[in-house]
Amino acid sequence: MITLATFPAHFGTRSTSPFCIKAIYLLNMAGLEWKRQDELDPRKFPKAKLPAIIVGSQTIGGSDIIQQYLEGHGHDFDAGLSAQEKAQSHSFIRMAEEHMYFHLVLDRWGNNAVWPTVRDVYFGAIPKLPRLFITSGLRKTLTKGMIVQGLGRLSEKERMERLEPDLQAIVAQLAGKRFLFADVPTAADASVASVLATMRATPIKTDLSRRIANDPALSGYIDRVDAELG
Ligand SMILES: N[C@@H](CCC(=O)N[C@@H](CS)C(=O)NCC(=O)O)C(=O)O
């Protein structure tokens, strides 16, 4: 039996982390039996991040590495895709995980209106005073990282303008299909829909959460993927 170490579910998604939701989707797509183990502190896992799967004595961390592990055990997440479609799928995954994801981080950790809710829900298990101390350090580290990355230097309006072509690319790719590459989900859906789902679920309404929630193509897609793979 595989154990999936994941950040907990909050705000109506299966985890606060899109990478953890992606891992849930991949495990379900592979049709494997697994159980979940909610974790708040990722430090003892590979790269000090979640998700990770525990299989016997092995701990495999990172949704991409988990995917490779499952592929190594015979599951093809992109069955039927041409070499060109696989290349496009790879680009969509990178767009979601290495660009769109950081918009989510800033919307939750960098937004003063959202932060108190995120802090008290994510870290509610820590008593109030140490929570304020610990989370303010975490927040500083994360927002500093976003300034180095670059997106942290943009205003909310500038960020939305930068993200818009990504969202339009997803809608264009979905045209006429239930999922990104076919009428059945593939690896790209596990990745892209998880990022969109967490963007939509931010509990205090922001330009980003509203943009996704008010787009019937994106919102319908998030719900379709979750109904199929959740
Ligand atoms: N490339 C990794 C990224 C995983 C990741 O960034 N996880 C975040 C949560 S969304 C994390 O564990 N962050 C903890 C930290 O940075 O301290 C994957 O595909 O799983």
Ligand as a Chemical Component Dictionary entry (heavy atoms), coordinates in Angstrom:
data_LIG
# 
_chem_comp.id                   LIG 
_chem_comp.type                 NON-POLYMER 
_chem_comp.pdbx_formal_charge   0 
_chem_comp.three_letter_code    LIG 
# 
loop_
_chem_comp_atom.comp_id 
_chem_comp_atom.atom_id 
_chem_comp_atom.alt_atom_id 
_chem_comp_atom.type_symbol 
_chem_comp_atom.charge 
_chem_comp_atom.model_Cartn_x 
_chem_comp_atom.model_Cartn_y 
_chem_comp_atom.model_Cartn_z 
_chem_comp_atom.pdbx_ordinal 
LIG N1  N1  N 0 8.486 20.331 -7.815 1  
LIG C1  C1  C 0 7.812 19.905 -6.612 2  
LIG C2  C2  C 0 7.286 21.140 -5.898 3  
LIG C3  C3  C 0 6.642 20.829 -4.551 4  
LIG C4  C4  C 0 6.422 22.086 -3.744 5  
LIG O1  O1  O 0 6.864 23.203 -4.094 6  
LIG N2  N2  N 0 5.731 21.911 -2.629 7  
LIG C5  C5  C 0 5.495 23.031 -1.739 8  
LIG C6  C6  C 0 3.996 23.125 -1.420 9  
LIG S1  S1  S 0 3.036 23.686 -2.782 10 
LIG C7  C7  C 0 6.223 22.792 -0.428 11 
LIG O2  O2  O 0 6.325 21.678 0.043  12 
LIG N3  N3  N 0 6.699 23.858 0.187  13 
LIG C8  C8  C 0 7.289 23.775 1.489  14 
LIG C9  C9  C 0 8.410 24.725 1.660  15 
LIG O3  O3  O 0 8.875 25.291 0.658  16 
LIG O4  O4  O 0 8.825 24.889 2.818  17 
LIG C10 C10 C 0 6.682 18.937 -6.977 18 
LIG O5  O5  O 0 6.410 18.764 -8.176 19 
LIG O6  O6  O 0 6.127 18.297 -6.085 20 
# 
loop_
_chem_comp_bond.comp_id 
_chem_comp_bond.atom_id_1 
_chem_comp_bond.atom_id_2 
_chem_comp_bond.value_order 
_chem_comp_bond.pdbx_ordinal 
LIG N1  C1  SING 1  
LIG C1  C2  SING 2  
LIG C1  C10 SING 3  
LIG C2  C3  SING 4  
LIG C3  C4  SING 5  
LIG C4  O1  DOUB 6  
LIG C4  N2  SING 7  
LIG N2  C5  SING 8  
LIG C5  C6  SING 9  
LIG C5  C7  SING 10 
LIG C6  S1  SING 11 
LIG C7  O2  DOUB 12 
LIG C7  N3  SING 13 
LIG N3  C8  SING 14 
LIG C8  C9  SING 15 
LIG C9  O3  DOUB 16 
LIG C9  O4  SING 17 
LIG C10 O5  DOUB 18 
LIG C10 O6  SING 19 
# 
